[in-house]
Amino acid sequence: MVVWIVLAVVLLSLVFLGLVLRVLLWRLAGLKEAGAELQVVAARAQELAKLAEGLQAHGDSLRIRAELAQERINLIKESKDSLKIKRG
């Protein structure tokens, strides 16, 4: 009788350990999947960072071109004003 109780306890313990192992493996698979998704997101973030750098450089270029155009406009206005003064 005692042997059957011991065998039942051992068997139930093995079943319980099997279930625990199965749950752990399931969770590990979920973590691996989340890690893969995180790598994809990190790669996309790097792509967006490179794109942002390119846009920043383009914006700087446009700003410089606008400043140069404004300087040319100012020079043209000054030369126009100096011509008016000479005529008058």
Buried (B, 14 or more C-beta within 10 A) or exposed (E): EEEEEEEEEEEEEEEEEEEEEEEEEEEEEEEEEEEEEEEEEEEEEEEEEEEEEEEEEEEEEEEEEEEEEEEEEEEEEEEEEEEEEEEE
